[in-house]
Amino acid sequence: MHLQKKDVVLMAICTGLIVANIYYIQPLIVLIAQSFHVPENIAGSTTYLTQAGYATRLLILVPLGDMMERRKQIIATTVLAIVALIGVAISPNFLTLQICCFFVGAGSIVPQLILPLAATLSDPTQRGKVVGTVMSGLLVGILLSRTLSGAVAEWLGWRSMFWIAAILCIFLAFFMQKRFPQNQIVFEGHYGHLMQSLIHLIKEQPILREATAINMCCFAVFGSFWTTMVLLLSKAPFHFATHQIGLFGIAGAAGAITAPFVGKLSDKGTPRNTLKVGLLLFLISLSVLYFGRSSVILMIIGTILIDIAQQSVHVTNQTRVYALMPEARNRLNTIFMSLSFAGTTFGSAMGLLLWKWALWPGVIAGSVSLIILGWIIFLLTGKK
């Protein structure tokens, strides 16, 4: 069966609402630091611990989508997210909060189960567009989660956001159980063989290696930017409140509009040209963000550009990876996304360290270095 437009829209909505769980924490760093009486850079560890939980669970459990019924896996994972979100909401101390944040990330990998399902059920000639549309939902969820989180925290307190998120996930679990199709098992063998096959895929697929390495660099920059931007905007000359910082998610959401367009370009066979554009946009956006560190207008423009750049690189690479081996999409996605989010974890931690040492100029310098590394990988590898 092929997906209908309404099915794609439903998948995009579920993807966006669940992935948002990972990013609610980002605009709340200052409030959490005040609540638990810890330094802001330490409070920022909750952001990369959430990303680390996401990457870890991706690596360990998403491959099971090739050897077990995916809908059951989706529901079970969503239940874990619900429990972890409640844990964050009631955390009595900072250590408990950190642990629960890790499991929020681990329970929010559902989008990486939905995306291979969407790719499998889509027409090959429309796969890039379908992946781009679902990715639009994912990116809107990522970016508007910050806006929602900032507003709710300002109005009801930061813990309330996680109660709301848990309730949303309960409704989504019932919805996905009712509407999502069952999948056929495509891998015969035990879990050990499944995990060993990940190593073989890395060795045998040069496009997978290139796409993943470039994505890691770009995800690291993305994570560094969104983590440290909260600290920049809360200080002079901005002195923004939490809900004002969250509004920058709306500016970033403009990048989501580009996802289906990027997917179409990939379908037409021009992925490397699209990657060039994305990497160039990263350098432009970082320049704008550096020179705009005291200008609201330039910060908004830089935020829009960096999110368009992220979409250009990520959707293109994801479409390339999904086209390699249809029978191994979950495993390919595991390698691609777990290492990409490992890049986000590294970038967030790196950004906080560079902020402590050299503030915003240090963060931008580190990010430019990562994009230059991405360019080197792009120029030295791959032709497709």
ABEGO torsion letter per residue (X at the ends): XBBBAAAAAAAAAAAAAAAAAAAAAAAAAAAAAAAAGBBAAAAAAAAAAAAAAAAAAAAAAAAAAAABBAAAAAAAAAAAAAAAAAAAAABABAAAAAAAAAAAAAAAAAAAAAAAAAAAABBAAAAAAAAAAAAAAAAAAAAAAAAAAAAAAAAAEAAAAAAAAAAAAAAAAAAAAAABBBBBBABBEBAAAAAAAAAAAAAABAAAAAAAAAAAAAAAAAAAAAAAAAAAAABOAAGBBAAAAAAAAAAAAAAAAAAAAAAAAAAAGAAAAAAAAAAAAAAAAAAAAAAAAABAAAAAAAAAAAAAAAAAAAAAAAAAAAAABAAAAAAAAAAAAAAAAAAAAAAAAAAAAAAAAAEAAAAAAAAAAAAAAAAAAAAABEAX
